Amino acid sequence: MSEITKLGEFATLVEIIARLRASDGCPWDRQQTHRSLREYVLEEAYEVLEALDEADAEKLAGELGDLLLQIVLQAQIAAEAKEFELKDVIAKINAKLMQRHPHIFGDVKVASAAEVAHNWEQIKKAERGEATSVLSSVSKQMPALAYSQEIQRRVAGVGFDWENDDGVVDKLAEEVREFKATDSPEQRAEEFGDMLFTLANIARRKGIDLETALREANQKFYRRFTKMEELCRQRKITFEKLSFSEQNALWEEAKRLTE
């Protein structure tokens, strides 16, 4: 049995990961690389989001631990390759937080959260340099809807935005008309993308996180459809054999039962 007992300490996690990666450690952990772990980093991040959506504190604590494991494991692999060490990761984020909060760690005065956000963007701009695009630091690996919303937020921060909501809603109506007028699969896909892009802009302007809104809509659909399936089983009927109007009636019933 291991002598490790201080399970609540960060140093214990670092020690465990180093032990797993040692020459006599776990065969699976020892063969992992930065690239081989990419899917696990993404998977754990999504599981953290799921716990947040469910407002499940106990689940969130566990999922944050799984995500932290991925960070420490990546740092351990880097240390073994003499790329960087865990202390470098911590030093970089500490320095960044202090640099971007001059109203806390410096003598800058702010009056609101909006002013803090504006200063944050100005500091990031200075860090990038004048020749670097405001969009360059947005990860292209983000889900497409989240990426769309983020790049639109970035350009709005430098003044490239609609004057009011009516303008962007009118733009959506224009995109819908263009979509309806398409006559080829290629044009249809392009115009559909434009509609989604404009919807992302509307969501940003209304303070709606598009990924969260769509996840919640997906979950709502899941609850309602699985209730429909449950009702079919209870009544010994086959869903596929129901008419369209019967399916709609069942959908409305499932909505009432799941609200």
Secondary structure, 3 states (H helix, E strand, C coil): CCCCCCCCCHHHHHHHHHHHHCCCCCHHHHCCCCCCCHHHHHHHHHHHHHHHHHCCHHHHHHHHHHHHHHHHHHHHHHHHCCCCCHHHHHHHHHHHHHHCCHHHHCCCCCCCHHHHHHHHHHHHHHHHCCCCCCCCCCCCCCCHHHHHHHHHHHHHHCCCCCCCHHHHHHHHHHHHHHHHCCCCHHHHHHHHHHHHHHHHHHHHHCCCCHHHHHHHHHHHHHHHHHHHHHHHHHHCCCHHHCCHHHHHHHHHHHHHHHC
